[in-house]
């Protein structure tokens, strides 16, 4: 009996191996995903890109890339210049996959024809060397970002460096920022362009805090300001490991619960709505650890002012360190009470991105101490020196030793920092 069972299993196994043979898909002259292509130019150089959905990836490569966490980006780089450019693949995704790696990871059980698969994936990859007066086309195999993707493409030439940034919706999940009509958020006549002194005065007169879910109760402090257009903000922080958040739906709430209960990582988990300018956040980003119980998250609102023609965003950043019961929302996150640490972590993250041109601090939040703490909407205490971090982002690369400082307020030094003492919380 055992011999018959073993023989039967051997036959089944052999049949499985024989049936699973990789065959490259037939080429299509005009793939459907090209209708979503987005193009950017810098001088004569033109870069076009589109992120593939899970279904488009499977049709294009004949294998399920998304299930293995791989997301192809199709690129076309037109270089009519007389200099050669090198495409920095790690500027698109620091952890991008090689063609062989993507082919091997996505193989099915017993699949044969792996050599043909590797060759096909290699042929589809874009060449990182863009010769003078030429056009290069092909894919980069990046890590999966469901719903929406922000990425940059840096090209290094003989004489200069060009950087291109993209933020694209991917068919599937809906990210919260996609529902905001940024062009019509404010009437054009209400938008004021400010100089540096006027900017400081405006930021110092903003409310201290966001409003909670009831739109009346003060919540977390408005402790960050970022000067840059929205696409650049998203691309800058995504390169540093931040993820965009999903719209709150029944499905995303269920995935959040599973992440918390079963310890599963959920990079795009939605965040609760908080309010400034009479509306909930325009953009939310987060950097998760193992689960949604531990994450840094920030909410941003576009302001009705500009600085030298560029957008000004005000926001709130804090760190979730666990979960707790709440009288307002039943279950909620426990927020790190030392909110200035999250603010400082963001400054370090932005400096590391080499996109920080200069920074400064303004008043407006108001200080609080362990002896007299303020509380957010879900009644977590927090302590702060009362300052807002203001960061000016650059479109170019800024080395750490070239970052400037705006001489406004000076945060307390180590000797003047808040001394924490036990509280009743």
ZAKE-688607 format. One record per residue (C-alpha): x, y, z. Coordinates in nm, 2 decimals. Example, Ala and Ser with C-alpha at 12.3 -4.5 7.8 and 13.67 -1.06 7.14 Angstrom:
<pts>
       x       y       z
    1.23   -0.45    0.78
    1.37   -0.11    0.71
</pts>
This chain:
<pts>
       x       y       z
    0.00    0.00    0.00
    0.28    0.24    0.09
    0.46    0.15   -0.23
    0.15    0.23   -0.44
    0.10    0.56   -0.26
    0.46    0.66   -0.31
    0.43    0.57   -0.68
    0.12    0.77   -0.72
    0.28    1.07   -0.56
    0.58    1.04   -0.79
    0.35    1.04   -1.10
    0.16    1.34   -0.97
    0.48    1.53   -0.90
    0.62    1.44   -1.24
    0.31    1.56   -1.41
    0.32    1.89   -1.21
    0.67    1.95   -1.32
    0.59    1.87   -1.68
    0.28    2.09   -1.69
    0.44    2.41   -1.55
    0.65    2.56   -1.83
    0.71    2.93   -1.86
    0.63    3.09   -2.19
    0.69    3.46   -2.25
    0.37    3.65   -2.34
    0.32    3.77   -2.69
    0.43    4.13   -2.75
    0.16    4.39   -2.78
    0.21    4.71   -2.99
    0.02    4.94   -2.76
   -0.03    4.80   -2.41
   -0.33    4.93   -2.22
   -0.12    5.08   -1.94
    0.03    5.33   -2.18
   -0.29    5.54   -2.17
   -0.18    5.65   -1.82
    0.17    5.75   -1.91
    0.31    6.06   -1.75
    0.59    6.27   -1.89
    0.84    6.52   -1.74
    1.10    6.73   -1.91
    1.42    6.90   -1.81
    1.59    7.08   -2.09
    1.61    6.85   -2.38
    1.57    6.54   -2.16
    1.23    6.38   -2.14
    1.13    6.10   -1.90
    0.79    5.92   -1.93
    0.67    5.66   -1.68
    0.38    5.45   -1.57
    0.33    5.21   -1.28
    0.17    4.88   -1.37
   -0.12    4.73   -1.17
   -0.12    4.37   -1.05
   -0.33    4.26   -1.35
   -0.12    4.45   -1.60
    0.20    4.30   -1.46
    0.06    3.95   -1.49
   -0.05    4.01   -1.85
    0.29    4.16   -1.94
    0.52    3.91   -1.78
    0.30    3.60   -1.77
    0.35    3.55   -1.40
    0.21    3.70   -1.08
    0.46    3.96   -0.97
    0.23    4.15   -0.73
    0.18    3.84   -0.51
    0.56    3.84   -0.46
    0.57    4.21   -0.38
    0.71    4.32   -0.72
    0.58    4.62   -0.91
    0.72    4.70   -1.26
    0.75    5.06   -1.37
    0.77    5.12   -1.74
    1.01    5.40   -1.85
    1.09    5.58   -2.17
    1.39    5.82   -2.16
    1.44    6.04   -2.47
    1.79    6.19   -2.48
    1.85    6.42   -2.78
    2.14    6.58   -2.60
    2.51    6.51   -2.69
    2.60    6.38   -2.35
    2.55    6.03   -2.21
    2.33    5.98   -1.90
    2.33    5.70   -1.64
    1.99    5.61   -1.49
    2.03    5.56   -1.12
    1.80    5.26   -1.07
    1.82    5.30   -0.69
    1.68    5.65   -0.72
    1.35    5.48   -0.84
    1.36    5.23   -0.56
    1.66    5.17   -0.33
    1.56    4.80   -0.30
    1.48    4.74   -0.67
    1.49    4.38   -0.80
    1.73    4.25   -1.06
    1.57    4.08   -1.37
    1.70    3.74   -1.26
    1.58    3.79   -0.90
    1.23    3.90   -1.02
    1.21    3.60   -1.25
    1.33    3.35   -0.99
    1.11    3.48   -0.71
    0.79    3.46   -0.92
    0.85    3.10   -1.04
    0.56    2.86   -0.97
    0.60    2.51   -0.81
    0.77    2.28   -1.05
    0.80    2.55   -1.32
    1.04    2.47   -1.60
    1.19    2.71   -1.85
    1.34    2.93   -1.59
    1.64    3.02   -1.82
    1.39    3.15   -2.08
    1.21    3.35   -1.81
    1.53    3.51   -1.68
    1.62    3.61   -2.04
    1.27    3.76   -2.10
    1.29    3.96   -1.78
    1.63    4.08   -1.87
    1.52    4.19   -2.22
    1.23    4.39   -2.07
    1.45    4.59   -1.83
    1.55    4.94   -1.93
    1.92    4.99   -2.00
    2.07    5.22   -1.73
    2.30    5.37   -1.99
    2.13    5.63   -2.21
    2.35    5.71   -2.50
    2.36    6.05   -2.66
    2.08    6.12   -2.91
    1.90    5.80   -2.83
    1.58    5.67   -2.66
    1.57    5.39   -2.40
    1.26    5.20   -2.30
    1.19    4.93   -2.05
    1.10    4.83   -1.70
    1.24    4.87   -1.35
    1.13    4.60   -1.10
    1.04    4.79   -0.78
    0.88    4.69   -0.45
    0.50    4.69   -0.45
    0.31    5.00   -0.34
   -0.06    4.94   -0.35
   -0.30    5.21   -0.46
   -0.05    5.49   -0.53
    0.32    5.53   -0.59
    0.56    5.82   -0.56
    0.91    5.78   -0.71
    1.20    5.97   -0.85
    1.43    5.91   -1.14
    1.78    6.06   -1.13
    2.00    6.07   -1.44
    2.37    6.15   -1.41
    2.53    6.31   -1.71
    2.88    6.41   -1.81
    2.81    6.77   -1.72
    2.50    6.77   -1.48
    2.24    6.57   -1.29
    1.87    6.57   -1.38
    1.60    6.46   -1.13
    1.24    6.38   -1.22
    0.96    6.30   -0.98
    0.63    6.12   -1.03
    0.33    6.05   -0.82
    0.08    5.81   -0.98
   -0.24    5.64   -0.90
   -0.23    5.27   -0.95
   -0.56    5.09   -1.04
   -0.68    4.92   -0.73
   -0.68    5.07   -0.38
   -0.77    5.44   -0.33
   -0.53    5.67   -0.15
   -0.67    5.96    0.06
   -0.48    6.24   -0.13
   -0.64    6.13   -0.46
   -0.98    6.27   -0.34
   -0.85    6.63   -0.30
   -0.89    6.89   -0.58
   -0.58    7.08   -0.49
   -0.61    7.32   -0.79
   -0.95    7.44   -0.66
   -0.90    7.41   -0.29
   -0.89    7.79   -0.25
   -1.02    8.07   -0.47
   -0.73    8.21   -0.66
   -0.79    8.56   -0.53
   -0.76    8.44   -0.17
   -0.41    8.30   -0.21
   -0.14    8.54   -0.08
    0.23    8.52   -0.17
    0.45    8.60    0.13
    0.81    8.71    0.19
    1.01    8.55    0.47
    0.90    8.79    0.75
    0.54    8.77    0.64
    0.57    8.39    0.63
    0.69    8.38    0.99
    0.41    8.60    1.11
    0.15    8.39    0.94
    0.29    8.06    1.08
    0.30    8.20    1.43
   -0.07    8.30    1.42
   -0.20    7.96    1.31
   -0.40    7.76    1.57
   -0.19    7.56    1.82
   -0.34    7.23    1.73
   -0.56    7.03    1.50
   -0.92    6.96    1.59
   -1.04    6.61    1.67
   -1.31    6.41    1.51
   -1.59    6.62    1.66
   -1.42    6.93    1.49
   -1.43    7.11    1.82
   -1.19    6.95    2.07
   -0.82    7.05    2.03
   -0.59    6.76    1.94
   -0.23    6.70    1.85
   -0.01    7.01    1.80
    0.05    7.16    1.45
    0.42    7.12    1.48
    0.56    7.10    1.13
    0.56    7.33    0.82
    0.69    7.22    0.48
    0.76    7.45    0.18
    0.75    7.26   -0.15
    0.49    7.15   -0.40
    0.29    6.84   -0.32
    0.45    6.60   -0.57
    0.80    6.68   -0.43
    0.69    6.63   -0.07
    0.55    6.28   -0.16
    0.85    6.18   -0.36
    1.09    6.30   -0.09
    0.93    6.11    0.19
    0.85    5.79   -0.01
    1.22    5.77   -0.09
    1.28    5.77    0.28
    1.05    5.48    0.35
    0.72    5.66    0.41
    0.40    5.53    0.26
    0.08    5.71    0.15
   -0.23    5.61    0.34
   -0.55    5.45    0.21
   -0.90    5.59    0.22
   -1.09    5.46    0.51
   -1.32    5.18    0.39
   -1.47    4.86    0.53
   -1.18    4.67    0.37
   -0.90    4.90    0.50
   -1.05    4.90    0.85
   -1.05    4.52    0.85
   -0.69    4.50    0.73
   -0.60    4.74    1.01
   -0.76    4.52    1.27
   -0.58    4.21    1.13
   -0.25    4.39    1.13
   -0.29    4.49    1.50
   -0.43    4.15    1.62
   -0.20    3.92    1.42
    0.11    4.13    1.41
    0.10    4.18    1.03
    0.27    4.48    0.86
    0.02    4.71    0.69
    0.21    4.99    0.52
   -0.08    5.19    0.38
   -0.32    5.16    0.68
   -0.57    5.46    0.69
   -0.53    5.72    0.97
   -0.81    5.89    1.15
   -0.93    6.23    1.03
   -0.82    6.54    1.21
   -0.92    6.89    1.11
   -0.75    7.22    1.01
   -0.90    7.49    0.79
   -1.24    7.32    0.84
   -1.14    7.00    0.66
   -0.96    6.68    0.74
   -0.60    6.62    0.63
   -0.52    6.66    0.26
   -0.23    6.42    0.27
   -0.13    6.15    0.52
    0.20    5.96    0.53
    0.32    5.70    0.77
    0.63    5.49    0.84
    0.54    5.16    1.00
    0.73    4.91    1.21
    0.61    4.56    1.25
    0.24    4.65    1.27
    0.01    4.95    1.26
    0.03    4.97    1.64
    0.38    5.12    1.60
    0.43    5.39    1.34
    0.53    5.75    1.27
    0.25    5.93    1.09
    0.20    6.29    0.97
   -0.09    6.47    0.83
   -0.05    6.77    0.60
   -0.28    7.06    0.49
   -0.22    7.29    0.20
   -0.24    7.65    0.33
   -0.39    7.95    0.14
   -0.05    8.12    0.12
    0.26    8.07   -0.09
    0.62    8.16   -0.03
    0.80    8.30   -0.34
    0.54    8.12   -0.55
    0.58    7.78   -0.39
    0.33    7.59   -0.18
    0.32    7.60    0.20
    0.20    7.30    0.39
    0.13    7.29    0.77
    0.10    6.96    0.95
    0.11    6.74    1.25
    0.36    6.46    1.32
    0.35    6.21    1.61
    0.46    5.85    1.69
    0.22    5.57    1.77
    0.37    5.34    2.03
    0.09    5.10    2.10
   -0.29    5.07    2.15
   -0.53    5.15    2.43
   -0.90    5.18    2.51
   -1.06    5.52    2.45
   -1.38    5.67    2.57
   -1.40    5.86    2.23
   -1.32    5.59    1.98
   -1.33    5.26    2.19
   -0.98    5.15    2.07
   -0.71    5.39    1.96
   -0.34    5.43    1.94
   -0.12    5.53    2.23
    0.08    5.84    2.12
    0.44    5.90    2.23
    0.40    6.20    2.48
    0.74    6.35    2.37
    0.61    6.49    2.04
    0.92    6.69    1.98
    1.11    6.37    1.93
    0.89    6.28    1.63
    0.94    6.64    1.50
    1.32    6.59    1.53
    1.31    6.25    1.36
    1.14    6.41    1.06
    1.41    6.67    1.04
    1.67    6.40    1.04
    1.48    6.20    0.78
    1.44    6.50    0.55
    1.81    6.59    0.58
    1.91    6.23    0.50
    1.70    6.26    0.18
    1.94    6.54    0.06
    1.63    6.75   -0.02
    1.65    6.99    0.27
    1.77    7.33    0.17
    1.72    7.51    0.51
    1.51    7.49    0.82
    1.41    7.70    1.12
    1.16    7.71    1.41
    0.87    7.95    1.49
    0.64    7.98    1.78
    0.27    7.90    1.77
    0.22    7.57    1.95
    0.28    7.69    2.30
    0.49    7.49    2.56
    0.36    7.22    2.79
    0.54    7.01    3.06
    0.49    6.68    3.24
    0.37    6.89    3.54
    0.11    7.06    3.32
    0.06    6.85    3.01
   -0.17    6.92    2.72
   -0.38    6.63    2.58
   -0.48    6.53    2.23
   -0.83    6.43    2.11
   -0.80    6.08    2.26
   -0.67    6.22    2.59
   -0.30    6.12    2.56
   -0.08    6.37    2.73
    0.20    6.54    2.54
    0.49    6.76    2.62
    0.66    7.01    2.38
    0.88    7.32    2.37
    0.60    7.48    2.18
    0.78    7.54    1.85
    0.70    7.45    1.49
    0.97    7.31    1.26
    0.98    7.48    0.92
    1.15    7.30    0.64
    1.23    7.44    0.30
    1.27    7.16    0.04
    1.50    7.19   -0.26
    1.44    7.04   -0.60
    1.82    6.97   -0.62
    2.05    6.77   -0.41
    2.17    6.93   -0.08
    2.46    6.77    0.10
    2.43    6.76    0.48
    2.71    7.02    0.53
    2.52    7.27    0.29
    2.19    7.27    0.48
    2.11    7.63    0.59
    1.94    7.75    0.91
    1.69    8.03    0.93
    1.77    8.24    1.23
    1.42    8.25    1.40
    1.36    8.06    1.73
    1.61    7.83    1.89
    1.48    7.51    2.05
    1.60    7.44    2.41
    1.94    7.27    2.44
    2.00    6.95    2.63
    2.05    7.14    2.95
    1.72    7.32    2.91
    1.51    7.02    2.79
    1.20    6.91    2.96
    1.27    6.68    3.26
    1.02    6.40    3.25
    0.86    6.28    3.57
    0.59    6.02    3.64
    0.23    6.12    3.57
   -0.09    5.95    3.66
   -0.14    5.83    3.30
</pts>
